[in-house]
Amino acid sequence: MTRQPLVARHAEELLGTAVVATAPVSGGDVCVATKLRLSDGTTALMKTLNNAPAGFFASESSGLAWLAESSEAGGVLTPEVLAADDGCLILRWVEPGRPSADAATGFGRALAATHAAGAPSYGGESDGFIARLPMLNKTAPTWAEFYGQRRVLPYLKLASDRDRISVDDAQRVESVVSRLAQLVPDEGPARLHGDLWNGNVLWGTEQRVWVIDPAAHGGHRETDLAMLALFGLPHLPRVLDAYAEATPLVDGWQDRAGVHQLFPLLVHACLFGGGYGARAGAAAARYL
């Protein structure tokens, strides 16, 4: 590890501790990540983003803290937030380990406990972000209204405006939105990570699994599971079996996964193009 003076100085101002060394960390799609070694022996991760939108890191910090509230009841682990400001977030370092079946079982149980911790409503206290896109969290009385109006339709419009989805596929998605209440059984709002794909699950040491980069809100618990299934996760069957053992799922949830996957597919269409709009249309077509 060397020492990047500007990064180190910024971290020192926030932490009140000298930074001995820094090193770049690869893997982030939005932020620049830097590993910090502090003079008190602490290792940390610093995330920075030039010209970050107002509230960007505050939203991530509050989301991590909200999810962490469930850890006392066996919920998912989140890295400790050491400091944050408008341009960066500093987290306690999580030493990476290897995925294992035992760790996956523990993660499934922990995710069930976090979901069971619940949320006051569908949505959240303030708007947030999904990747670098704004994410509306204004509450709604039902999941169908929340998911349709706050999750699917805003990104469908943006994808259409950016020519990332065809007119026919957009119409298919809109048709599914009109039928959400019939397609997905109603449940009380769960405490969701909200962006639970493989890259936001950290396999640590000692069979511990951590989650990062949340788009946390109150929603339907099947949404987190559907996102895990969409982009894959090591030992996913063990995760799902342990989850269902801890908190049984309503029959047919796997057949409904495509409904919940419309949101991440449309977000990816907005950000990356690459056929995600067509995949959203194909997912919607299964429910028409």
PyMOL commands that set and color helices and strands:
alter all, ss='L'
color gray80, all
select helices_A, chain A and resi 5-15+56-73+101-116+143-161+167-177+180-183+198-200+221-231+236-246+257-272+276-285
alter helices_A, ss='H'
color red, helices_A
select strands_A, chain A and resi 19-25+32-38+43-48+81-85+88-92+128-130+133-135+190-192+201-203+209-211+217-219
alter strands_A, ss='S'
color yellow, strands_A
deselect
rebuild
show_as cartoon
